[in-house]
Amino acid sequence: MKRRDFGQYCGLARALELVGERWALLIIRDLTVRPQRYTDLLQGLPGIPTNVLSTRLKELEQSGIVERRVAPAPQRGVLYALTSVGQELEPAILTLGRWGATQLAEPQPGDIVTPESVTLNFRAIFDAEAATDVSASWEIHAHDLVLHLIVTDGKLDAGPGPVPDKPDLTITAQLVDDELPSYQAIMRAAKCGLVELKGRRKLLDTFLRLFDVRG
């Protein structure tokens, strides 16, 4: 598959040549959250053909954006991870994600959400300026989705899975059975009081202040 070449001496054109192919930015999105196996990427990107995933990973490796790592014990096999060059894409990914979150309509039949996509939404929306003096942790539950959001002196650690220690506040969104556990659904439930809270309940207001896309 021939890669796109715009023939322009321009930073944006070069960026698009490297990461502008279909699925490339979503692969980078998932690897921004955590290193992953090929099968993890395939599972988290339903609809991507296996040959396209293999091609994109190869292209991103050749460009120095992605690298292979040996999985740490007790795991086995190979993990794909962002290089230091690839990690420099995170601010651009978050900016695009924040803008895109404001453009989302209601979910359509067949749409899915993944832990990685919801994590990136929370990272993108996070108001670091408002969190300057905040240190708190939240554990988010929505159907089978579990995420941790840990703010320490204004810096966010967000990812799939529970808070390593006891969270300051656990928020369980009360979603209807067929409702996607998306960022939008979680925030709507939190703002409407359709949540179960365990822990420091006053931190719900802080959560909404830091993670609501509309501020």
N, CA, C and O of each residue as an XYZ file, in Angstrom:
860
protein
N       0.847     -1.181      0.000
C       0.000      0.000      0.000
C       0.894      1.247      0.000
O       1.675      1.462      0.926
N       0.767      2.056     -1.044
C       1.603      3.245     -1.174
C       1.133      4.314     -0.203
O      -0.059      4.613     -0.127
N       2.061      4.883      0.533
C       1.716      5.904      1.506
C       1.548      7.257      0.840
O       2.112      7.525     -0.221
N       0.771      8.090      1.479
C       0.447      9.410      0.956
C       1.674     10.320      1.005
O       2.370     10.388      2.018
N       1.924     11.005     -0.082
C       3.016     11.975     -0.137
C       2.463     13.245     -0.756
O       2.101     13.253     -1.933
N       2.393     14.313      0.014
C       1.789     15.552     -0.466
C       2.757     16.391     -1.280
O       2.334     17.288     -2.009
N       4.038     16.118     -1.168
C       5.009     16.879     -1.930
C       5.136     18.315     -1.480
O       5.511     19.182     -2.270
N       4.827     18.585     -0.211
C       4.924     19.940      0.328
C       5.922     19.960      1.475
O       5.932     19.065      2.320
N       6.758     20.987      1.496
C       7.721     21.139      2.578
C       7.023     21.899      3.706
O       7.161     23.114      3.845
N       6.267     21.137      4.508
C       5.383     21.724      5.512
C       5.258     20.735      6.666
O       5.092     19.536      6.444
N       5.337     21.233      7.893
C       5.261     20.353      9.047
C       3.945     19.613      9.125
O       3.928     18.426      9.451
N       2.828     20.291      8.832
C       1.527     19.639      8.888
C       1.422     18.558      7.827
O       0.913     17.468      8.087
N       1.908     18.867      6.621
C       1.878     17.868      5.555
C       2.696     16.639      5.956
O       2.274     15.505      5.734
N       3.875     16.875      6.551
C       4.705     15.747      6.968
C       4.020     14.938      8.064
O       4.090     13.709      8.055
N       3.360     15.605      9.005
C       2.643     14.896     10.058
C       1.552     14.011      9.462
O       1.368     12.869      9.886
N       0.830     14.542      8.479
C      -0.238     13.758      7.856
C       0.330     12.576      7.072
O      -0.286     11.511      7.016
N       1.487     12.760      6.476
C       2.132     11.647      5.781
C       2.477     10.522      6.751
O       2.421      9.346      6.392
N       2.833     10.887      7.980
C       3.258      9.880      8.960
C       2.099      9.257      9.715
O       2.121      8.055      9.983
N       1.081     10.046     10.070
C       0.014      9.514     10.931
C      -1.383      9.763     10.376
O      -2.371      9.566     11.084
N      -1.478     10.188      9.131
C      -2.772     10.549      8.579
C      -3.521      9.430      7.883
O      -4.653      9.627      7.441
N      -2.907      8.252      7.774
C      -3.616      7.140      7.126
C      -4.736      6.637      8.027
O      -4.703      6.822      9.243
N      -5.726      5.999      7.413
C      -6.892      5.503      8.142
C      -6.468      4.574      9.279
O      -5.640      3.685      9.079
N      -7.026      4.775     10.453
C      -6.813      3.995     11.673
C      -5.531      4.371     12.422
O      -5.380      3.999     13.586
N      -4.608      5.095     11.788
C      -3.314      5.333     12.434
C      -3.466      6.088     13.749
O      -2.865      5.708     14.753
N      -4.265      7.154     13.753
C      -4.398      7.947     14.970
C      -5.131      7.177     16.067
O      -4.873      7.403     17.250
N      -6.037      6.276     15.698
C      -6.718      5.489     16.725
C      -5.776      4.453     17.327
O      -5.880      4.143     18.513
N      -4.866      3.919     16.531
C      -3.830      3.034     17.079
C      -2.972      3.823     18.059
O      -2.678      3.344     19.155
N      -2.571      5.024     17.672
C      -1.762      5.867     18.550
C      -2.551      6.241     19.796
O      -1.993      6.273     20.893
N      -3.846      6.526     19.641
C      -4.706      6.808     20.805
C      -4.625      5.689     21.826
O      -4.415      5.939     23.013
N      -4.791      4.454     21.366
C      -4.795      3.324     22.293
C      -3.429      3.109     22.927
O      -3.341      2.738     24.098
N      -2.362      3.339     22.165
C      -1.021      3.165     22.717
C      -0.632      4.324     23.623
O       0.275      4.191     24.444
N      -1.309      5.459     23.482
C      -1.086      6.565     24.404
C      -1.550      6.191     25.807
O      -0.975      6.635     26.800
N      -2.601      5.364     25.879
C      -3.129      4.941     27.179
C      -2.205      3.932     27.837
O      -1.932      4.020     29.034
N      -1.712      2.950     27.036
C      -0.839      1.908     27.590
C      -0.294      1.066     26.447
O      -0.930      0.971     25.397
N       0.887      0.445     26.632
C       1.385     -0.502     25.635
C       0.408     -1.673     25.493
O      -0.247     -2.074     26.455
N       0.324     -2.212     24.271
C      -0.666     -3.252     24.031
C      -0.118     -4.319     23.093
O       0.779     -4.069     22.287
N      -0.682     -5.507     23.222
C      -0.393     -6.585     22.297
C      -1.154     -6.350     20.993
O      -2.098     -5.562     20.936
N      -0.728     -7.040     19.971
C      -1.438     -6.972     18.688
C      -2.903     -7.362     18.880
O      -3.800     -6.701     18.357
N      -3.140     -8.439     19.632
C      -4.522     -8.903     19.837
C      -5.335     -7.897     20.636
O      -6.538     -7.762     20.413
N      -4.692     -7.179     21.575
C      -5.398     -6.139     22.329
C      -5.844     -5.012     21.394
O      -6.975     -4.532     21.472
N      -4.937     -4.603     20.513
C      -5.269     -3.555     19.551
C      -6.394     -4.000     18.635
O      -7.308     -3.230     18.342
N      -6.325     -5.230     18.190
C      -7.354     -5.757     17.295
C      -8.710     -5.776     17.986
O      -9.728     -5.440     17.380
N      -8.721     -6.168     19.255
C      -9.970     -6.214     20.007
C     -10.514     -4.816     20.275
O     -11.727     -4.605     20.260
N      -9.619     -3.859     20.521
C     -10.049     -2.503     20.838
C     -10.412     -1.658     19.632
O     -10.911     -0.542     19.778
N     -10.162     -2.189     18.429
C     -10.481     -1.469     17.199
C     -11.357     -2.337     16.309
O     -10.941     -2.695     15.207
N     -12.571     -2.687     16.762
C     -13.450     -3.514     15.948
C     -13.671     -2.877     14.580
O     -13.916     -1.675     14.474
N     -13.583     -3.677     13.565
C     -13.768     -3.170     12.209
C     -12.474     -2.983     11.463
O     -12.495     -2.861     10.238
N     -11.329     -2.954     12.154
C     -10.072     -2.804     11.435
C      -9.652     -4.153     10.862
O      -9.549     -5.121     11.615
N      -9.409     -4.250      9.570
C      -8.926     -5.507      8.993
C      -7.541     -5.848      9.538
O      -6.734     -4.954      9.792
N      -7.272     -7.123      9.716
C      -5.984     -7.525     10.294
C      -4.816     -7.062      9.430
O      -3.766     -6.694      9.956
N      -4.988     -7.076      8.104
C      -3.884     -6.645      7.253
C      -3.629     -5.142      7.379
O      -2.490     -4.692      7.252
N      -4.687     -4.365      7.628
C      -4.514     -2.919      7.808
C      -3.811     -2.643      9.125
O      -2.919     -1.796      9.181
N      -4.200     -3.350     10.199
C      -3.527     -3.157     11.483
C      -2.046     -3.501     11.371
O      -1.195     -2.764     11.868
N      -1.741     -4.615     10.722
C      -0.343     -5.014     10.554
C       0.430     -3.975      9.751
O       1.568     -3.644     10.082
N      -0.197     -3.462      8.691
C       0.459     -2.459      7.850
C       0.704     -1.169      8.609
O       1.789     -0.592      8.536
N      -0.319     -0.713      9.349
C      -0.164      0.535     10.096
C       0.926      0.403     11.154
O       1.735      1.316     11.325
N       0.956     -0.715     11.861
C       1.984     -0.903     12.886
C       3.375     -0.908     12.259
O       4.315     -0.334     12.810
N       3.498     -1.558     11.106
C       4.781     -1.597     10.415
C       5.201     -0.193      9.996
O       6.359      0.188     10.169
N       4.254      0.585      9.440
C       4.563      1.952      9.019
C       4.965      2.823     10.211
O       5.915      3.601     10.129
N       4.236      2.685     11.315
C       4.530      3.492     12.490
C       5.863      3.091     13.112
O       6.575      3.938     13.652
N       6.205      1.806     13.040
C       7.528      1.367     13.503
C       8.631      1.966     12.625
O       9.629      2.482     13.129
N       8.435      1.890     11.308
C       9.446      2.413     10.388
C       9.640      3.908     10.550
O      10.722      4.433     10.287
N       8.589      4.595     10.984
C       8.670      6.046     11.186
C       9.231      6.412     12.555
O       9.412      7.594     12.851
N       9.508      5.418     13.391
C      10.055      5.692     14.714
C       9.030      6.165     15.726
O       9.386      6.737     16.756
N       7.743      5.927     15.431
C       6.660      6.361     16.313
C       6.261      5.254     17.288
O       5.880      5.522     18.428
N       6.354      4.022     16.828
C       5.981      2.843     17.619
C       7.175      1.897     17.672
O       7.955      1.808     16.724
N       7.303      1.201     18.782
C       8.357      0.197     18.915
C       7.785     -1.058     19.555
O       6.732     -1.030     20.191
N       8.498     -2.149     19.372
C       8.126     -3.410     20.022
C       8.924     -3.567     21.308
O      10.101     -3.215     21.380
N       8.245     -4.111     22.327
C       8.898     -4.392     23.596
C       8.542     -5.805     24.035
O       7.474     -6.319     23.702
N       9.438     -6.423     24.780
C       9.144     -7.713     25.375
C       8.241     -7.483     26.577
O       8.553     -6.665     27.442
N       7.132     -8.195     26.634
C       6.195     -8.034     27.745
C       6.859     -8.451     29.052
O       7.540     -9.476     29.092
N       6.677     -7.682     30.118
C       7.290     -8.026     31.399
C       6.654     -9.277     32.002
O       5.491     -9.581     31.735
N       7.429    -10.003     32.818
C       6.910    -11.183     33.508
C       5.755    -10.761     34.438
O       5.792     -9.661     34.989
N       4.744    -11.606     34.618
C       4.653    -12.981     34.100
C       4.037    -13.061     32.702
O       3.740    -14.157     32.228
N       3.841    -11.925     32.037
C       3.306    -11.949     30.676
C       4.348    -12.517     29.715
O       5.526    -12.642     30.048
N       3.890    -12.848     28.541
C       4.786    -13.313     27.490
C       4.436    -12.615     26.187
O       3.343    -12.072     26.025
N       5.382    -12.643     25.270
C       5.105    -12.098     23.954
C       5.606    -10.683     23.788
O       6.476    -10.214     24.523
N       5.027    -10.009     22.792
C       5.486     -8.682     22.368
C       4.408     -7.652     22.647
O       3.224     -7.895     22.415
N       4.829     -6.504     23.144
C       3.948     -5.366     23.307
C       4.349     -4.275     22.319
O       5.533     -4.074     22.047
N       3.352     -3.575     21.788
C       3.606     -2.378     20.990
C       3.466     -1.171     21.908
O       2.534     -1.091     22.707
N       4.402     -0.236     21.786
C       4.405      0.950     22.643
C       4.873      2.147     21.835
O       5.544      1.998     20.814
N       4.515      3.331     22.301
C       4.983      4.555     21.664
C       6.431      4.816     22.057
O       6.818      4.622     23.209
N       7.211      5.250     21.104
C       8.565      5.728     21.394
C       8.466      7.132     21.985
O       7.371      7.679     22.111
N       9.592      7.706     22.342
C       9.572      9.082     22.834
C       9.036     10.040     21.767
O       8.380     11.031     22.088
N       9.320      9.738     20.505
C       8.779     10.549     19.402
C       7.270     10.392     19.337
O       6.549     11.373     19.156
N       6.790      9.171     19.483
C       5.349      8.921     19.462
C       4.640      9.585     20.623
O       3.528     10.088     20.464
N       5.266      9.596     21.791
C       4.653     10.211     22.967
C       4.467     11.710     22.794
O       3.601     12.312     23.429
N       5.280     12.309     21.936
C       5.140     13.744     21.689
C       3.841     14.080     20.955
O       3.459     15.247     20.866
N       3.169     13.064     20.436
C       1.894     13.284     19.755
C       0.733     13.462     20.731
O      -0.343     13.904     20.331
N       0.936     13.123     22.003
C      -0.190     13.134     22.942
C      -0.904     14.476     23.026
O      -2.134     14.490     22.999
N      -0.200     15.616     23.128
C      -0.944     16.886     23.183
C      -1.837     17.104     21.954
O      -2.948     17.619     22.075
N      -1.351     16.713     20.782
C      -2.168     16.866     19.574
C      -3.376     15.928     19.609
O      -4.476     16.308     19.209
N      -3.161     14.704     20.090
C      -4.257     13.747     20.199
C      -5.314     14.275     21.168
O      -6.511     14.199     20.888
N      -4.871     14.808     22.305
C      -5.809     15.314     23.301
C      -6.569     16.534     22.780
O      -7.765     16.677     23.033
N      -5.884     17.402     22.061
C      -6.557     18.578     21.507
C      -7.623     18.168     20.492
O      -8.738     18.689     20.510
N      -7.277     17.239     19.616
C      -8.267     16.727     18.659
C      -9.420     16.039     19.372
O     -10.582     16.194     18.997
N      -9.077     15.268     20.418
C     -10.117     14.569     21.159
C     -11.067     15.512     21.859
O     -12.276     15.281     21.890
N     -10.518     16.579     22.424
C     -11.377     17.560     23.104
C     -12.301     18.244     22.107
O     -13.494     18.403     22.369
N     -11.757     18.646     20.971
C     -12.597     19.279     19.944
C     -13.652     18.296     19.444
O     -14.818     18.659     19.290
N     -13.242     17.047     19.190
C     -14.175     16.049     18.689
C     -15.289     15.740     19.676
O     -16.419     15.463     19.275
N     -14.972     15.786     20.976
C     -15.993     15.502     21.989
C     -17.130     16.502     21.935
O     -18.267     16.167     22.267
N     -16.836     17.732     21.518
C     -17.886     18.751     21.419
C     -18.739     18.561     20.162
O     -19.789     19.189     20.023
N     -18.294     17.706     19.257
C     -18.989     17.507     17.987
C     -19.797     16.217     17.941
O     -20.461     15.933     16.945
N     -19.741     15.434     19.016
C     -20.424     14.144     19.010
C     -21.933     14.315     19.133
O     -22.417     15.072     19.974
N     -22.663     13.607     18.292
C     -24.111     13.516     18.430
C     -24.426     12.288     19.279
O     -23.528     11.726     19.907
N     -25.680     11.868     19.305
C     -26.051     10.665     20.050
C     -25.451      9.429     19.378
O     -25.292      9.410     18.158
N     -25.114      8.394     20.164
C     -24.549      7.175     19.573
C     -25.487      6.563     18.547
O     -26.709      6.619     18.685
N     -24.897      5.985     17.525
C     -25.656      5.312     16.478
C     -25.585      3.797     16.684
O     -24.652      3.306     17.320
N     -26.561      3.051     16.153
C     -26.518      1.590     16.273
C     -25.188      1.043     15.747
O     -24.731      1.415     14.667
N     -24.589      0.164     16.525
C     -23.311     -0.415     16.126
C     -22.114      0.312     16.678
O     -21.003     -0.218     16.630
N     -22.304      1.542     17.216
C     -21.193      2.259     17.833
C     -20.724      1.511     19.080
O     -21.515      0.845     19.747
N     -19.445      1.624     19.384
C     -18.895      1.028     20.586
C     -18.049      2.068     21.310
O     -17.659      3.086     20.738
N     -17.778      1.791     22.574
C     -16.761      2.548     23.299
C     -15.796      1.533     23.889
O     -16.170      0.390     24.151
N     -14.580      1.944     24.094
C     -13.558      1.089     24.685
C     -12.958      1.811     25.888
O     -13.076      3.032     25.988
N     -12.319      1.085     26.801
C     -11.659      1.758     27.921
C     -10.665      2.813     27.454
O     -10.528      3.865     28.078
N      -9.966      2.526     26.346
C      -8.979      3.483     25.841
C      -9.641      4.759     25.332
O      -9.148      5.859     25.582
N     -10.754      4.615     24.621
C     -11.403      5.808     24.074
C     -11.981      6.673     25.186
O     -11.902      7.899     25.118
N     -12.563      6.048     26.215
C     -13.112      6.829     27.324
C     -11.984      7.480     28.126
O     -12.097      8.631     28.547
N     -10.905      6.739     28.332
C      -9.747      7.314     29.027
C      -9.243      8.556     28.315
O      -8.984      9.579     28.948
N      -9.103      8.468     26.980
C      -8.599      9.630     26.237
C      -9.561     10.803     26.305
O      -9.132     11.957     26.314
N     -10.867     10.519     26.354
C     -11.825     11.610     26.519
C     -11.608     12.332     27.838
O     -11.587     13.563     27.874
N     -11.444     11.580     28.922
C     -11.222     12.222     30.212
C      -9.905     12.984     30.236
O      -9.838     14.080     30.792
N      -8.858     12.421     29.643
C      -7.578     13.136     29.589
C      -7.700     14.419     28.777
O      -7.126     15.447     29.136
N      -8.454     14.352     27.677
C      -8.580     15.514     26.792
C      -9.369     16.638     27.447
O      -9.048     17.813     27.269
N     -10.401     16.278     28.205
C     -11.282     17.278     28.791
C     -10.705     17.865     30.077
O     -11.053     18.982     30.462
N      -9.836     17.125     30.733
C      -9.305     17.520     32.040
C      -8.816     18.966     32.050
O      -8.031     19.371     31.192
N      -9.283     19.733     33.020
C      -8.918     21.142     33.156
C      -7.756     21.244     34.142
O      -7.964     21.357     35.350
N      -6.544     21.202     33.622
C      -5.356     21.206     34.475
C      -5.232     22.516     35.249
O      -4.756     22.518     36.384
N      -5.651     23.619     34.653
C      -5.541     24.910     35.330
C      -6.426     24.957     36.565
O      -6.036     25.496     37.601
N      -7.638     24.382     36.446
C      -8.556     24.370     37.586
C      -8.126     23.372     38.651
O      -8.604     23.428     39.784
N      -7.227     22.459     38.296
C      -6.810     21.399     39.219
C      -5.489     21.694     39.916
O      -4.907     20.808     40.542
N      -5.018     22.910     39.815
C      -3.683     23.252     40.317
C      -3.450     22.787     41.748
O      -2.390     22.245     42.061
N      -4.439     22.999     42.623
C      -4.270     22.670     44.045
C      -5.042     21.420     44.453
O      -5.279     21.194     45.640
N      -5.435     20.607     43.474
C      -6.262     19.430     43.768
C      -5.402     18.174     43.843
O      -4.534     17.950     43.000
N      -5.656     17.359     44.861
C      -5.093     16.011     44.943
C      -6.222     15.098     45.406
O      -6.645     15.157     46.561
N      -6.706     14.258     44.504
C      -7.841     13.384     44.809
C      -7.882     12.268     43.776
O      -7.274     12.364     42.710
N      -8.612     11.207     44.113
C      -8.741     10.086     43.176
C     -10.204      9.671     43.055
O     -10.960      9.668     44.026
N     -10.562      9.327     41.846
C     -11.912      8.865     41.543
C     -11.826      7.521     40.822
O     -10.951      7.306     39.984
N     -12.736      6.634     41.158
C     -12.869      5.372     40.428
C     -14.238      5.380     39.772
O     -15.257      5.527     40.448
N     -14.262      5.222     38.463
C     -15.493      5.346     37.684
C     -15.961      3.957     37.245
O     -15.193      3.173     36.687
N     -17.230      3.673     37.509
C     -17.839      2.419     37.071
C     -19.038      2.738     36.190
O     -19.869      3.575     36.543
N     -19.127      2.074     35.049
C     -20.274      2.218     34.155
C     -20.421      0.908     33.393
O     -19.598      0.595     32.532
N     -21.461      0.143     33.702
C     -21.568     -1.233     33.197
C     -20.268     -1.982     33.540
O     -19.878     -2.030     34.707
N     -19.609     -2.557     32.553
C     -18.375     -3.305     32.814
C     -17.128     -2.422     32.777
O     -16.022     -2.899     33.029
N     -17.301     -1.162     32.469
C     -16.161     -0.246     32.364
C     -15.714      0.213     33.742
O     -16.532      0.623     34.566
N     -14.411      0.143     33.987
C     -13.831      0.660     35.225
C     -12.611      1.502     34.851
O     -11.717      1.035     34.145
N     -12.586      2.741     35.329
C     -11.469      3.646     35.064
C     -10.993      4.267     36.365
O     -11.756      4.395     37.322
N      -9.728      4.651     36.389
C      -9.221      5.430     37.517
C      -8.787      6.809     37.027
O      -8.204      6.956     35.952
N      -9.084      7.797     37.834
C      -8.684      9.189     37.590
C      -8.019      9.680     38.867
O      -8.678      9.837     39.896
N      -6.724      9.921     38.802
C      -5.965     10.322     39.983
C      -5.293     11.662     39.693
O      -4.470     11.768     38.784
N      -5.648     12.671     40.463
C      -5.064     13.997     40.303
C      -4.155     14.264     41.497
O      -4.580     14.170     42.649
N      -2.912     14.593     41.210
C      -1.935     14.902     42.253
C      -1.323     16.258     41.948
O      -0.553     16.408     41.000
N      -1.674     17.237     42.760
C      -1.176     18.603     42.558
C      -1.364     19.061     41.120
O      -0.470     19.650     40.514
N      -2.542     18.778     40.592
C      -2.888     19.267     39.263
C      -2.496     18.376     38.108
O      -2.828     18.682     36.963
N      -1.796     17.274     38.371
C      -1.390     16.367     37.302
C      -2.280     15.130     37.304
O      -2.559     14.553     38.356
N      -2.721     14.729     36.116
C      -3.687     13.645     35.978
C      -3.025     12.347     35.569
O      -2.210     12.307     34.647
N      -3.389     11.282     36.273
C      -3.079      9.910     35.869
C      -4.421      9.233     35.634
O      -5.185      9.030     36.578
N      -4.714      8.883     34.397
C      -5.997      8.283     34.057
C      -5.778      7.042     33.210
O      -4.925      7.032     32.322
N      -6.546      5.998     33.484
C      -6.394      4.783     32.703
C      -7.437      3.747     33.062
O      -8.188      3.923     34.022
N      -7.490      2.671     32.300
C      -8.408      1.574     32.616
C      -8.030      0.900     33.924
O      -6.858      0.859     34.301
N      -9.034      0.374     34.608
C      -8.796     -0.357     35.840
C      -9.030      0.495     37.076
O      -9.178      1.714     36.982
N      -9.061     -0.153     38.234
C      -9.350      0.551     39.480
C      -8.191      1.398     39.970
O      -7.065      1.272     39.491
N      -8.485      2.267     40.938
C      -7.442      3.019     41.631
C      -6.574      2.022     42.392
O      -7.108      1.159     43.089
N      -5.252      2.118     42.276
C      -4.384      1.151     42.953
C      -4.641      1.052     44.455
O      -4.665     -0.048     45.008
N      -4.833      2.186     45.115
C      -5.216      2.202     46.522
C      -6.702      2.535     46.610
O      -7.390      2.611     45.592
N      -7.177      2.728     47.799
C      -8.589      3.058     47.977
C      -8.884      4.421     47.367
O      -8.210      5.396     47.699
N      -9.879      4.516     46.477
C     -10.198      5.821     45.873
C     -10.850      6.751     46.888
O     -11.490      6.301     47.838
N     -10.680      8.045     46.676
C     -11.366      9.016     47.525
C     -12.864      9.001     47.262
O     -13.667      9.194     48.174
N     -13.232      8.770     46.008
C     -14.654      8.687     45.668
C     -14.849      7.688     44.534
O     -14.180      7.758     43.503
N     -15.763      6.772     44.741
C     -16.172      5.848     43.674
C     -17.508      6.323     43.116
O     -18.471      6.528     43.854
N     -17.543      6.493     41.805
C     -18.756      6.954     41.117
C     -19.252      5.823     40.222
O     -18.558      5.408     39.295
N     -20.445      5.333     40.502
C     -21.051      4.294     39.671
C     -22.219      4.903     38.920
O     -23.234      5.259     39.518
N     -22.077      5.022     37.614
C     -23.126      5.620     36.792
C     -24.276      4.634     36.611
O     -24.068      3.469     36.271
N     -25.470      5.115     36.841
C     -26.665      4.279     36.677
C     -27.173      4.425     35.242
O     -28.006      5.283     34.952
N     -26.666      3.588     34.363
C     -27.042      3.647     32.951
C     -28.095      2.589     32.661
O     -28.149      1.556     33.327
N     -28.932      2.853     31.665
C     -29.886      1.834     31.238
C     -29.116      0.723     30.542
O     -27.970      0.911     30.133
N     -29.754     -0.436     30.411
C     -29.046     -1.637     29.974
C     -28.330     -1.479     28.645
O     -27.211     -1.964     28.481
N     -28.969     -0.798     27.684
C     -28.382     -0.716     26.349
C     -27.622      0.588     26.112
O     -27.242      0.893     24.981
N     -27.402      1.356     27.180
C     -26.704      2.638     27.030
C     -25.201      2.418     27.035
O     -24.672      1.720     27.900
N     -24.513      3.016     26.065
C     -23.070      2.874     26.001
C     -22.411      3.578     27.191
O     -22.823      4.677     27.562
N     -21.395      2.956     27.790
C     -20.696      3.589     28.915
C     -19.672      4.615     28.429
O     -18.481      4.502     28.717
N     -20.142      5.597     27.703
C     -19.278      6.603     27.102
C     -18.984      7.728     28.086
O     -19.627      7.839     29.130
N     -18.011      8.555     27.745
C     -17.741      9.754     28.541
C     -19.011     10.585     28.683
O     -19.330     11.048     29.779
N     -19.740     10.777     27.582
C     -20.939     11.608     27.603
C     -21.990     11.035     28.543
O     -22.619     11.777     29.297
N     -22.186      9.708     28.504
C     -23.196      9.075     29.357
C     -22.806      9.168     30.826
O     -23.656      9.407     31.684
N     -21.525      8.980     31.115
C     -21.049      9.056     32.501
C     -21.247     10.464     33.051
O     -21.739     10.628     34.168
N     -20.870     11.477     32.282
C     -20.998     12.846     32.750
C     -22.468     13.261     32.873
O     -22.833     13.990     33.795
N     -23.294     12.805     31.961
C     -24.722     13.125     32.050
C     -25.320     12.532     33.323
O     -26.093     13.187     34.022
N     -24.953     11.283     33.614
C     -25.450     10.640     34.832
C     -24.967     11.387     36.076
O     -25.732     11.584     37.020
N     -23.693     11.803     36.074
C     -23.138     12.508     37.229
C     -23.839     13.847     37.445
O     -24.124     14.219     38.583
N     -24.118     14.567     36.371
C     -24.746     15.887     36.503
C     -26.224     15.789     36.879
O     -26.783     16.709     37.477
N     -26.851     14.664     36.522
C     -28.279     14.489     36.831
C     -28.509     13.749     38.142
O     -29.653     13.508     38.525
N     -27.433     13.387     38.830
C     -27.577     12.675     40.088
C     -27.886     11.198     39.931
O     -28.297     10.548     40.892
N     -27.693     10.651     38.727
C     -27.979      9.239     38.473
C     -26.714      8.409     38.708
O     -26.258      7.676     37.831
N     -26.169      8.544     39.904
C     -24.932      7.852     40.267
C     -25.020      7.364     41.704
O     -25.706      7.951     42.541
N     -24.312      6.280     41.966
C     -24.071      5.848     43.337
C     -22.696      6.349     43.746
O     -21.740      6.246     42.977
N     -22.592      6.885     44.942
C     -21.347      7.455     45.422
C     -20.876      6.717     46.661
O     -21.662      6.405     47.555
N     -19.585      6.447     46.696
C     -18.983      5.822     47.868
C     -17.681      6.538     48.169
O     -16.753      6.524     47.361
N     -17.615      7.169     49.344
C     -16.419      7.905     49.705
C     -16.745      9.359     49.992
O     -17.805      9.672     50.534
N     -15.845     10.230     49.632
C     -15.993     11.667     49.909
C     -16.930     12.290     48.877
O     -16.500     12.688     47.795
N     -18.212     12.370     49.223
C     -19.243     12.770     48.271
C     -19.043     14.184     47.727
O     -19.473     14.490     46.615
N     -18.389     15.047     48.512
C     -18.165     16.426     48.046
C     -17.251     16.467     46.828
O     -17.228     17.455     46.094
N     -16.497     15.388     46.617
C     -15.598     15.360     45.465
C     -16.344     15.185     44.138
O     -15.734     15.283     43.073
N     -17.645     14.930     44.189
C     -18.412     14.885     42.939
C     -18.400     16.252     42.272
O     -18.253     16.342     41.053
N     -18.554     17.324     43.057
C     -18.515     18.668     42.484
C     -17.144     18.961     41.869
O     -17.055     19.580     40.808
N     -16.088     18.517     42.534
C     -14.744     18.704     41.988
C     -14.580     17.929     40.693
O     -14.001     18.433     39.731
N     -15.089     16.702     40.669
C     -15.052     15.868     39.463
C     -15.718     16.592     38.296
O     -15.163     16.659     37.199
N     -16.904     17.131     38.539
C     -17.626     17.827     37.456
C     -16.877     19.072     37.022
O     -16.867     19.404     35.836
N     -16.258     19.757     37.949
C     -15.513     20.973     37.607
C     -14.294     20.674     36.748
O     -13.939     21.460     35.870
N     -13.654     19.541     36.999
C     -12.409     19.232     36.295
C     -12.623     18.491     34.978
O     -11.784     18.565     34.080
N     -13.749     17.773     34.860
C     -13.887     16.860     33.729
C     -15.113     17.113     32.836
O     -15.383     16.328     31.927
N     -15.842     18.183     33.084
C     -16.991     18.488     32.241
C     -16.522     19.276     31.025
O     -15.910     20.335     31.171
N     -16.801     18.773     29.832
C     -16.346     19.424     28.613
C     -16.876     20.842     28.484
O     -16.260     21.679     27.824
N     -18.013     21.119     29.110
C     -18.585     22.469     29.028
C     -18.121     23.346     30.195
O     -18.543     24.494     30.339
N     -17.215     22.757     31.046
C     -16.650     23.549     32.132
C     -17.657     23.927     33.184
O     -17.311     24.597     34.157
